[in-house]
Amino acid sequence: MQNPGWQVEVDRATPAEWSKILDLFDDANIYQTPAYGGVRWGEKNLSRIVLKRDGEVLAMAQVRIIRPTPLKFGMAYLRWGPLWERRGLPLDPEVPTRMAQAIEDEYLERRKLFLRILPNAFAGSSRASTMQAAFCRFRSEPFDASNLYRTFVLDLSASLEELRKRLDAKWRNKLSGAEKNSLEVVAGNGRQEYLTFCELYHQMRERKTFETTVDVEEFLRIQENLTEAHRMQVLICKDKGIPVAGLVVSAMGDSAIYLLGATSDDGLKSKGAYLLQWTMIQWLKKNGVRWYDLGGIDPEANPGVYSFKKGFSGADVCQINPLLASASAVSSGMVKAGLAVQRTLRGSRSALNLARSLKLPGPRN
């Protein structure tokens, strides 16, 4: 950096050190944890960059490095970063600008990689404006089914009484019905709670026979590698002692993400999913979480889930377009060709296998 007060550190922080400094940021999320990156992509395929001013950490980003051959070309993939919203501090606009420059210098100029960023920023928000201004030299990737992330986000700043009033009338009635069914909710972040959830998830898969790229066992490994403070919260609903519904939520910084949910046939009858979500909202408020991202919606492909999540009365939002840049024609050509093939075959089993063989990120990797 030109200003001697600024420092950039690349690949110096250990996973344990990285986990500690994540807690400094309101925009921290599970996709930027060493556990997620290490399990999902492999520790050897990760790069971590930190921006400091006078020794104080002000921004950070964990990046996946993809090099399909020994030759020096490939891709850098940044999911839901960089992080620069320091807890309790006003945002200095110079920080995102300098962080963007540091990322460009390291991954575009020095390593000659094609860089793709999936921002954790919803269109119309101040975070989106900051991201787009900082990475103004990047181009936007056009939206398609593979990269569009639309979701409902619930603002938890209101009182519980007000949040309940805002629920859709039918949703609120089903919650009231669930509360009368003598259901038990068990909460935890340990292995046993998650294994119970997995059993429910597999039962649901057998009932619905839907295709998915979600690997619940992989999330178990992630859970086991997360620090205690970053572990996903698991809620299990029991009816007469038998698990009938479950959900898994990650809460970090000022936000939470609904990652996984499952309901048995008995759970549908008892309306356990409604009680679980309301219990989770109470837990999030108690733990100081401001925003609850309901984990993605697709009104056309999955109208049932869309209707359920719409009942929360959250804001219907979309993430901004992924951002792309490259200083290497070879890296750019290689990645574009791979992504084109992936899109052409999207939706089939062969597409998923091909993407894995090319070591390319999937729609929400």
C-alpha positions in Angstrom: 0.0 0.0 0.0 1.3 3.5 -0.8 0.3 4.9 2.6 2.8 3.5 5.2 0.0 3.3 7.8 -1.7 0.5 5.8 -0.6 -3.1 5.7 -1.7 -6.1 3.7 -1.0 -9.6 5.0 -1.6 -12.6 2.7 -1.7 -16.2 4.0 -0.3 -15.4 7.4 -3.3 -16.0 9.6 -3.7 -19.6 10.8 -7.3 -21.1 10.8 -7.5 -20.5 14.6 -6.4 -16.9 14.2 -8.8 -16.3 11.4 -11.7 -17.6 13.5 -10.9 -15.1 16.2 -10.7 -12.1 14.0 -14.0 -13.0 12.3 -15.7 -12.0 15.6 -14.6 -8.4 15.0 -17.0 -8.1 12.0 -20.8 -7.6 11.8 -20.7 -8.9 8.2 -19.0 -12.2 9.3 -20.7 -15.3 7.9 -20.2 -19.1 7.8 -18.8 -19.0 4.2 -15.8 -17.1 5.4 -15.0 -19.5 8.2 -11.9 -21.8 8.0 -14.2 -24.7 8.8 -16.5 -24.1 5.8 -13.5 -23.4 3.4 -11.4 -26.3 4.7 -14.2 -28.9 4.5 -15.8 -27.6 1.3 -12.7 -26.8 -0.7 -9.6 -28.1 1.2 -7.3 -26.0 3.3 -4.5 -26.1 0.7 -6.9 -24.5 -1.8 -7.6 -21.4 0.4 -5.9 -18.0 0.5 -6.6 -15.4 3.2 -6.0 -11.7 2.9 -6.1 -9.2 5.8 -6.0 -5.4 5.6 -4.7 -3.5 8.6 -4.1 0.2 9.5 -1.5 0.8 12.1 -1.7 -2.8 13.1 -5.5 -2.9 13.5 -7.5 -5.4 11.4 -10.1 -3.5 9.3 -11.0 -5.9 6.5 -10.5 -9.6 5.6 -11.4 -12.2 2.9 -11.0 -15.9 2.5 -10.6 -16.9 -1.1 -10.8 -20.2 -2.9 -8.0 -20.8 -5.4 -8.7 -23.1 -8.3 -5.8 -24.2 -10.5 -6.9 -27.3 -12.6 -3.4 -27.8 -14.0 0.2 -27.1 -12.8 0.3 -24.2 -15.2 -0.1 -20.7 -13.8 -3.7 -19.9 -14.6 -6.9 -20.4 -12.8 -9.6 -18.8 -10.7 -9.9 -17.0 -7.4 -13.4 -17.3 -5.9 -14.6 -15.1 -3.1 -17.9 -16.0 -1.5 -19.8 -13.5 0.7 -16.8 -11.3 1.2 -14.8 -9.2 1.8 -15.7 -8.4 5.4 -15.2 -4.8 6.4 -18.0 -3.9 8.8 -16.2 -3.7 12.1 -18.5 -4.2 15.1 -19.2 -0.9 16.9 -17.3 1.2 14.4 -18.6 3.5 11.7 -17.6 2.5 8.2 -14.6 4.4 6.8 -15.1 4.5 3.1 -11.4 4.3 2.5 -11.3 0.7 4.0 -13.4 -1.0 1.2 -11.6 0.9 -1.5 -8.2 -0.2 -0.2 -9.4 -3.8 0.4 -10.6 -4.0 -3.2 -7.3 -2.7 -4.4 -5.4 -5.3 -2.2 -7.5 -8.1 -3.6 -6.9 -7.0 -7.2 -3.1 -6.6 -6.6 -2.8 -10.1 -5.1 -5.1 -12.2 -7.2 -5.4 -10.4 -10.5 -2.0 -8.8 -10.9 0.4 -11.0 -9.0 -1.2 -14.4 -9.4 -2.9 -13.7 -12.8 -6.1 -15.4 -11.8 -9.7 -14.9 -13.0 -11.5 -13.4 -10.0 -15.2 -14.0 -9.2 -16.8 -12.4 -6.2 -20.2 -13.5 -4.9 -21.1 -10.5 -2.7 -23.0 -10.7 0.6 -25.0 -7.6 -0.4 -28.6 -7.1 -1.3 -29.7 -4.8 -4.1 -30.6 -1.3 -2.8 -28.8 -1.6 0.5 -25.9 0.5 1.7 -23.7 -2.6 1.7 -24.4 -3.1 -2.0 -23.6 0.5 -2.8 -20.3 0.2 -0.9 -19.4 -3.0 -2.6 -20.1 -1.7 -6.1 -18.2 1.5 -5.5 -15.2 -0.4 -4.1 -15.1 -2.9 -7.0 -16.1 -0.4 -9.7 -13.4 -1.7 -12.1 -15.1 -5.1 -12.1 -17.9 -6.1 -14.5 -21.2 -7.6 -13.4 -22.0 -11.2 -14.3 -25.4 -11.4 -15.9 -28.0 -13.1 -13.8 -29.2 -16.6 -14.6 -30.7 -19.6 -12.7 -27.2 -20.5 -11.4 -26.2 -17.3 -9.8 -29.4 -15.5 -8.8 -29.9 -15.5 -5.0 -33.3 -14.3 -4.0 -34.5 -14.6 -0.5 -36.6 -13.1 2.3 -34.8 -11.2 5.0 -36.5 -10.5 8.3 -35.6 -7.5 10.4 -35.5 -8.6 14.0 -35.2 -5.2 15.6 -38.9 -5.0 16.4 -40.3 -6.6 19.6 -41.4 -10.2 19.6 -45.0 -9.1 20.0 -44.7 -6.9 16.9 -42.9 -9.6 14.9 -45.7 -12.0 15.7 -48.3 -9.5 14.6 -46.5 -9.0 11.3 -46.7 -12.8 10.5 -49.2 -13.7 7.7 -52.5 -14.5 9.3 -52.5 -18.1 8.1 -48.9 -18.6 9.2 -49.7 -17.1 12.6 -52.7 -19.4 12.9 -50.6 -22.5 12.2 -48.1 -21.4 14.8 -50.9 -21.1 17.3 -52.0 -24.6 16.4 -48.5 -25.9 16.8 -48.2 -24.4 20.2 -51.4 -26.3 21.3 -50.0 -29.6 20.2 -47.8 -30.2 23.2 -44.6 -30.3 21.1 -41.1 -30.3 22.6 -38.3 -28.3 21.1 -34.7 -29.4 21.7 -31.9 -27.0 20.9 -28.1 -27.6 20.6 -25.0 -27.4 18.4 -23.5 -30.8 19.1 -23.1 -33.9 17.0 -26.1 -35.7 18.3 -28.6 -32.9 17.5 -27.2 -32.7 14.0 -27.4 -36.5 13.5 -31.0 -36.4 14.5 -31.6 -33.7 11.9 -29.9 -35.8 9.3 -32.3 -38.7 10.0 -35.2 -36.3 9.4 -33.6 -34.9 6.3 -33.1 -38.4 4.8 -36.7 -39.3 5.6 -37.9 -36.2 3.8 -35.7 -36.9 0.8 -37.2 -40.4 0.5 -40.7 -38.9 0.7 -40.2 -36.0 -1.8 -37.5 -37.6 -4.0 -36.1 -34.2 -5.0 -32.7 -33.6 -6.5 -30.3 -31.4 -4.5 -26.6 -30.5 -4.3 -26.9 -30.1 -0.6 -24.7 -32.6 1.3 -25.9 -32.7 4.9 -23.0 -35.0 5.9 -20.6 -32.4 4.7 -22.3 -29.8 6.9 -21.8 -32.2 9.8 -18.1 -32.1 9.1 -18.2 -28.3 8.9 -20.1 -28.2 12.2 -17.5 -30.4 13.9 -14.7 -28.1 12.6 -16.3 -24.8 13.6 -15.3 -23.1 16.8 -17.8 -23.3 19.6 -18.9 -19.6 19.0 -19.5 -20.2 15.3 -21.3 -23.5 15.4 -24.7 -23.8 13.7 -27.7 -23.9 15.9 -29.9 -27.0 15.5 -33.5 -27.2 16.6 -35.4 -30.4 16.8 -39.1 -30.6 17.3 -40.4 -33.7 19.0 -44.0 -35.0 19.2 -44.5 -37.5 22.1 -40.7 -37.9 22.2 -40.3 -38.7 18.4 -38.4 -36.2 16.3 -40.7 -34.8 13.6 -39.0 -31.6 12.3 -35.6 -29.9 12.4 -33.8 -26.8 11.2 -30.2 -25.7 11.1 -29.3 -22.0 11.2 -25.9 -20.2 11.2 -25.7 -17.0 13.2 -22.6 -14.8 13.0 -22.1 -11.1 13.2 -25.4 -9.3 12.9 -27.1 -11.8 10.7 -28.3 -15.4 10.6 -28.9 -17.7 7.6 -31.5 -20.5 7.5 -29.4 -23.3 6.0 -31.3 -26.6 6.3 -34.8 -27.8 7.2 -36.6 -31.1 7.3 -40.0 -32.4 8.3 -41.4 -35.9 8.6 -45.0 -36.8 7.7 -46.0 -36.5 11.4 -44.2 -33.1 11.5 -46.5 -31.8 8.7 -49.5 -32.8 10.7 -48.3 -31.3 13.9 -47.0 -28.1 12.2 -43.6 -28.5 13.9 -41.8 -26.3 11.3 -43.8 -23.2 12.4 -42.9 -23.7 16.0 -39.3 -24.3 15.2 -39.0 -21.1 13.2 -40.7 -19.0 15.9 -38.4 -20.6 18.5 -35.4 -19.7 16.3 -36.6 -16.1 16.0 -36.8 -15.9 19.8 -33.3 -17.4 20.1 -31.8 -15.0 17.5 -33.3 -11.9 19.2 -32.0 -13.1 22.6 -28.5 -13.4 21.1 -28.5 -9.9 19.5 -28.9 -10.9 15.9 -30.5 -8.2 13.7 -31.2 -9.9 10.4 -32.6 -13.3 9.5 -32.0 -14.5 5.9 -34.5 -17.2 5.2 -32.1 -19.1 2.9 -33.3 -18.6 -0.7 -36.6 -18.7 -2.6 -37.8 -19.8 -6.0 -41.5 -19.1 -6.5 -41.7 -21.1 -9.8 -39.6 -24.2 -9.0 -40.6 -24.5 -5.3 -43.8 -22.6 -4.6 -44.5 -24.5 -1.3 -41.3 -23.3 0.3 -41.8 -19.8 -1.1 -45.3 -19.6 0.4 -44.0 -20.8 3.8 -41.2 -18.3 3.9 -43.4 -15.5 2.6 -45.5 -15.9 5.7 -42.7 -14.4 7.8 -43.4 -11.0 6.1 -39.8 -10.3 5.5 -38.4 -8.2 2.7 -38.1 -9.9 -0.7 -34.6 -9.1 -1.8 -31.9 -10.3 -4.3 -28.2 -10.3 -4.0 -26.3 -8.0 -6.4 -24.7 -9.6 -9.5 -21.5 -11.5 -9.0 -18.5 -9.4 -9.9 -15.8 -10.6 -12.4 -12.3 -9.4 -13.3 -9.2 -10.8 -15.0 -5.8 -9.6 -16.0 -5.0 -12.9 -17.7 -6.5 -13.8 -21.1 -5.6 -17.5 -20.4 -7.3 -17.6 -17.0 -10.3 -15.7 -18.3 -10.8 -18.0 -21.3 -10.4 -21.2 -19.3 -12.9 -20.1 -16.6 -15.5 -18.8 -19.1 -15.3 -22.0 -21.1 -15.8 -24.1 -18.0 -18.7 -22.0 -16.7 -20.4 -22.1 -20.2 -20.3 -25.9 -20.2 -21.6 -26.0 -16.7 -24.5 -23.7 -17.6 -25.3 -25.7 -20.7 -25.7 -28.9 -18.7 -27.2 -27.4 -15.6 -29.9 -29.3 -13.9 -28.6 -32.8 -14.8 -26.4 -35.1 -12.8 -23.7 -34.9 -15.5 -23.5 -31.1 -14.9 -22.8 -31.6 -11.3 -20.2 -34.3 -12.0 -18.5 -32.2 -14.7 -18.3 -29.2 -12.4 -16.7 -31.3 -9.8 -14.2 -32.8 -12.2 -13.3 -29.3 -13.4 -13.2 -28.2 -9.8 -15.4 -25.3 -10.6 -17.8 -23.7 -8.0 -21.4 -24.6 -8.3 -24.3 -22.2 -8.1 -23.8 -21.4 -4.4 -20.5 -23.0 -3.5 
